[in-house]
Amino acid sequence: MIVIKELNKTIGEKTILRNVSLQVDKGDTVGILGPNGAGKSTILKIIGGLMKPSSGTVKIEGQKIKDNPLETKKRIGFLAHNSYLYDHFSPLENLKFFGKLYNVENCEVKAKDLIREVGLTYFMHEPIRSFSRGMIQRLAIARAIIHDPEILILDEPHTGLDQHAVTLLNNVILKMKEKGSTILMVTHDFAQTVETCDRIVIMKHGVILDDFKVTNPDVDMIYEKYVEQVG
Ligand SMILES: Nc1ncnc2c1ncn2[C@@H]1O[C@H](COP(=O)(O)OP(=O)(O)OP(=O)(O)O)[C@@H](O)[C@H]1O
């Protein structure tokens, strides 16, 4: 379970998050939607331990990241805007590198399975420097889940992907969901959120405006609510 309490973030004169509290239960799949500058990426970075809050707390299974940074970060897979991949390495070399960092057992087999899952088998040994944005993004998701994280954090995972890559990515997300991972995803893509998430959180100007479950697949009603709040 992730428990966020009264989170504030200020950078210079700018207030980015204002007293944000949120609880995400184990196995929840949460899509965070909102206009540019709402503070969505900032909240993900703070949960993932990439940024410190100005005040407030984030606890993962009752533990603050700063109390046990390595152990807590091992529980998290983070797909950020930056892929964190190495240009001169192939997909296999990249995944083996990250797998070893996390002490993944049977790392090579796992890496090859993931490469197949994201549709890059044919390019497994090619340096990734010539890869398209979609190919890099697919490999980046494989990197984020090589250690079977309990919590998967995805910052705009669908941006710049073609339809085939979106389908591959959604399948990976749905498989992680089936395995019981908790998923937090920031996106501008309403349709993808409804396809993969059970809960939607709407943010604007650094606050949470709404938080509801997508139990009833009444997509039109949910979309109207989204447009009304986000504009
Ligand atoms: N390091 C920083 N220094 C100064 N301002 C920042 C910094 N990081 C973010 N901001 C500002 O904080 C606000 C929230 O940024 P954030 O990236 O969290 O928004 P977002 O909701 O993810 O929006 P987007 O969809 O545009 O990525 C923005 O106005 C952004 O310019």
The ligand as a Tripos MOL2 file, in Angstrom:
@<TRIPOS>MOLECULE
LIG
   31    33     1     0     0
SMALL
NO_CHARGES

@<TRIPOS>ATOM
      1 N1         12.6760   21.2550  -11.4920 N.pl3     1 LIG1
      2 C1         11.7290   22.1710  -11.6780 C.ar      1 LIG1
      3 N2         11.9780   23.4840  -11.5320 N.ar      1 LIG1
      4 C2         11.0250   24.4130  -11.6910 C.ar      1 LIG1
      5 N3          9.7480   24.1350  -12.0210 N.ar      1 LIG1
      6 C3          9.4360   22.8440  -12.1970 C.ar      1 LIG1
      7 C4         10.3980   21.7920  -12.0310 C.ar      1 LIG1
      8 N4          9.7810   20.6130  -12.2500 N.ar      1 LIG1
      9 C5          8.5110   20.9140  -12.5710 C.ar      1 LIG1
     10 N5          8.3110   22.2340  -12.5370 N.ar      1 LIG1
     11 C6          7.0490   22.9370  -12.8170 C.3       1 LIG1
     12 O1          6.0610   22.3680  -12.0000 O.3       1 LIG1
     13 C7          4.8110   22.2760  -12.6650 C.3       1 LIG1
     14 C8          4.3310   20.8470  -12.5970 C.3       1 LIG1
     15 O2          5.2260   20.0240  -13.3630 O.3       1 LIG1
     16 P1          4.9150   18.4860  -13.6640 P.3       1 LIG1
     17 O3          5.9430   18.0160  -14.6280 O.co2     1 LIG1
     18 O4          4.7180   17.7480  -12.4010 O.co2     1 LIG1
     19 O5          3.5090   18.6390  -14.4080 O.3       1 LIG1
     20 P2          2.6460   17.5880  -15.1790 P.3       1 LIG1
     21 O6          1.2770   17.6250  -14.5930 O.co2     1 LIG1
     22 O7          3.3250   16.2790  -15.2290 O.co2     1 LIG1
     23 O8          2.5930   18.2580  -16.5950 O.3       1 LIG1
     24 P3          3.0730   17.7640  -18.0380 P.3       1 LIG1
     25 O9          1.9030   17.0040  -18.5370 O.co2     1 LIG1
     26 O10         3.2810   19.0520  -18.7560 O.co2     1 LIG1
     27 O11         4.3150   16.9550  -17.8570 O.co2     1 LIG1
     28 C9          5.0700   22.7750  -14.0790 C.3       1 LIG1
     29 O12         4.6040   24.1090  -14.1680 O.3       1 LIG1
     30 C10         6.5680   22.7040  -14.2350 C.3       1 LIG1
     31 O13         7.0350   23.7080  -15.1010 O.3       1 LIG1
@<TRIPOS>BOND
     1     1     2 1
     2     2     3 ar
     3     2     7 ar
     4     3     4 ar
     5     4     5 ar
     6     5     6 ar
     7     6     7 ar
     8     6    10 ar
     9     7     8 ar
    10     8     9 ar
    11     9    10 ar
    12    10    11 1
    13    11    12 1
    14    11    30 1
    15    12    13 1
    16    13    14 1
    17    13    28 1
    18    14    15 1
    19    15    16 1
    20    16    17 2
    21    16    18 1
    22    16    19 1
    23    19    20 1
    24    20    21 2
    25    20    22 1
    26    20    23 1
    27    23    24 1
    28    24    25 2
    29    24    26 1
    30    24    27 1
    31    28    29 1
    32    28    30 1
    33    30    31 1
@<TRIPOS>SUBSTRUCTURE
     1 LIG1         1 GROUP 0 **** ****
